[in-house]
Every structure is written in C-alpha cells, then in structure tokens.
Amino acid sequence: MLWHAHGSITKPHRMADFSKIRASNVFASPLFAYHWTDNPELNSALSEGIRAEQARTASVDKSNSGGWHSEVGHLEFLGEPGQRLTRHMIEFGNEATRRVFAEQRVPLQPLRWTLFAWVNVNYRGDFNKMHVHPGSTWSGTYYVEVGDAADESEGATPIQLFDPCQGRATTFFPQLLPTGVVIHPQPGLMVLFPSYVPHMVYPHRGSQPRISIAFNLRKEPFP
C-alpha cells in the first residue's frame, strides 16, 4: 500500500508493462573510416609531389595555425597519384552514402559529386582550429604521413570530432554521451563524416611532419 503525506491509504500502484515499448536513436551523425591497402606506394608518390608543391607556393590561411595549407582544388599538382586519391575519395563517398540510404530503407539514385581537396602539412606546434565545412555534404581526410609521436604512450597527433548539437553534449546525460571522438591517424587511413560536424586537429608534438589531405564532397544538386 502507498501512503499520502497526510496518512490516508491508497490503492497499490500497478507498474506499466514496457516490454513492447518502441525506442530508437534519432539525429545520429555517421562516421566512416577505411584503410586503403595501396597506401605504401601511393603515399610515397603523394609525399614527393606535396614537398615539391610546398617548395613552390606559399601557404593559404584557412583553419590552419602554422604549417602549410595548399590551394583548394582537385590536387592537380599531384598528377596521377592525386587523381587516384580523388577516385578513392569519390568511391568512399559513394559507399558511405549507399549505407546511409540503406539504413533508412530509401532507394539511392545515381550520385554526382563536386569535389574539393587540399593538403595540410603540420610541423611541431602547428594545429587546425575547430571549424566546419559549410556548403558540402561529406567532409573527410586522408593521411599520407602521421609523423612521430612525442611520447611512445601516445598515438599520432589526433583529429577530434565534436557533437554538432552542443545542447545534447552538455545537458543530456553528459556522463554517458561523449562530447567528442578522437581519431589517431595512420598512413592510408581515410575518415569521412557529415560536413556540419565540428572538428579540429591538436597541436602536433612530433619532430616529423604530419601530412594529411582534406576534402569535401558536395552532392549535386545540393542539398
């Protein structure tokens, strides 16, 4: 029996039967990662082309604080290795999109992308400020060289992705839901996420450069 504060007796409360409750997680942000097996030969050619272009051109100032940021384009200065990498980017974008549509049981029409890519070379102390890539569908990065870790207990200098809904990140059981995801790069690793997801690169602490190639895929027609 249950007692009210004034002492009267009430009927026992019958607990609801929740065995048939329907539950789902909504507003999720997909994250994909894939390790390209042709990376040893591809990365060697990319590194050579990147260093040659870096010697010819000054850095562009974008999200980078220090380091070298190439012009944004289609990696034309990297020749055939750059073309191969952009094909990898498009292939990965196609597969990620196919999986997103399949999860929602929605038929996928043929895809047409506009691609933009650029190189980031970070030396000791260089980093990339938190930012998003507006006007695109997917954003991603590919790792050519990751440099050495400043401490053997640490991995290579990471990229961190942040929950795009800060209200959720700070008010809805923050002890259960992570406010960010940290990814330690490896040569040949490609990661892909929606362009609205905020992200940053921590200050590089290694003595060898960290070389990555970032890219955006914009679905046409957009959005």
N, C-alpha and C positions, 0 to 999 in steps of 0.2 A: 504494500500500500504506500501511497505517497501522501505526505502531509503538507498542507499550506502553512505559511508562517503563523497564521492565527490558530492552527491546530486542528482544522476540520479534516476529515478523511475524504480522499478522492479515490476514484477507481484506478487500478493499475494501468499504466501507460503501455500500450501494445507497440512494440518496435516495428517499424516498417520493414517489409521484405525487399531488400535491394538486390536480390540475386539476378533480376532481369534488367537492371539499370543499363542504359546505353551511355558510353563515355568515349570521348575522342580527344586528341590533342589538335588544336587548330592554330593557324598562323605560324606554323613552323617554317624555318629557313633552311633550305637544303645546303649541304656541304659535300663536295665530292673530291676525292684525291686518287691519283693514279700515278704509277711509276713507269715511265716509258723505258722499255728494255734496250732501245737503240741509243741510250744516252751517252755511253762512253765515247763512241765515235762522233756523235752529233755534238756533244758538249765541247769536245776538243776543237772542232771547226768553228763553233759559235764563239768560244773564248778568243780565238785568233782574230776573228772578224771584229769582235767588240773592242779589243785592245787597239786595233788599227783605227777604228772609228773614233775612239776616245782620244787618240793622239791628234786627230784631225779637227775635232769640233769641241766647242765649249759646252759646258753643262747647261741644261734647261732647268729653271727653278719651278718645281711643282710642289709635291708633298715632301720632297727630299730636304733634309737639313744636312748639308755637306754631301760629299760623294759626287758621282757623275750620273746625270739623267739624260738619256738620248732624246732626240726629237721623236715625236709621236708619229707613227706611220704604219707601214707594213713590213718593217725590218728589211727594206730593200738593200741596205748597206751590208747585210749578211749573206746576200746571194742565195745559192741553192740551199745551204743549211737553214737560212731564215725562212725560205719557202716551205721547207719540210716541217719546220716547227709550227708555222701558221696552219699548215694542214692538220697537224696534231691538235692544235687548239680548236679548230672547227669540228674535227671528228669528236673530240671530247665534249664540246658544247652540244653536238647533236645527240650523243648518248645520254648526257645528263638531262637534256630536255625530254628525250623519249621516256626516261624513267619517271620524271616528274608527272608527265601526262598519263603514263600507265598507272601510276599510283592513284590518280584521280579518276581512272577509267574514262578518259577523254580521248577521242581519236586525234592523232597528231597529223597535221598537214605537212607537206614538204617545207623545209626550213630554208630561209635565206638570211644570211648574216652580213652585217657590216663589221669589220674587224679593225681594231687599232691596237698597236703594241709598242712597247718601249723598253729600254734597258735601264736597270738601276745597278750601279756599282757602288757599294758602301765599303769604306775603309774604317779603321778603328775610330770609334766615336760618332760615326755617321748613323743617321736613323731617318725614318719616314714618319711624319706626323699622322695622327688619326685623321682619316678622311673617308669619303665615299666617292663613287663614280656615277654621278647623275647622268641620265640620258642613255643608259645602256641596260641590257638585260642581265648578262653574266659578267662577272669580273674574275680574273684568275692570275696566277703567277706560275712561272716555270723556273726551276733552279738549275743554273749552269755550274756555279761554284758556290760552296757554302762557307768557305774559309775554315779556319781552325777555331775550336772553342777555347775561350780564355781559361777555362777550368775543365779538367777532364771529367768532372762530375756533371757538367752541363752539356747540353746538346748545342748544335749550331744556333746562331742568332735567330730567334723565332719571329714569326709574324703572329699577331694576335687579332682575332675577330671578336667584335663586341655585339651583344644583343642589341638589335636595332630598336627595340622597344625598351627604353630606359625605365618607364613606369613598371614594367614587368620585372626588370632586372633589380630594381631597388625596393619594391613594395610587395611582391608576391612570392612569399617564402624564399627570400634570397639565399638562405642557408641550403636550399635544395637545388635551385636553378642557377647554373653558372652565369656570371655576367660576361664571361669571355671564354674563348677557346684558343689555346696556344698550340701552334704547329711549328715543330723544329724541322727545317728543310733538309733535304738530301738531294744530291745531284740526280737529275732526271725526274724528280717529283713535280707533278702539276696539281694544283688545287684550284677549285672552281666554286664560286658562291654568288648569290644574287648581288647585283651592283649596289643595292641600298644598304648592304651590311657594312658598318664602320670597321675599319681595320688600320693597323699601324705596324711598323717594324721597330723593334727595340734597338737601342744603340749597339752597334757592332763592337764586340770586345776582342775579336781575334786579330792576329797580326797579318793574316792573308785576306784578300778582298772577298767580299760576298757579292756574287753576281746573279741577278735574277732578271727575268723578262716578264713584265706585267702586260696584261691585255684585257680589252673589253670586247664583248660580243653583243651587238645590238640587233635584235630581231627586226626584220623588215617585213611588213610595215610595223613601226613601233607605236605603241607598246604591244 
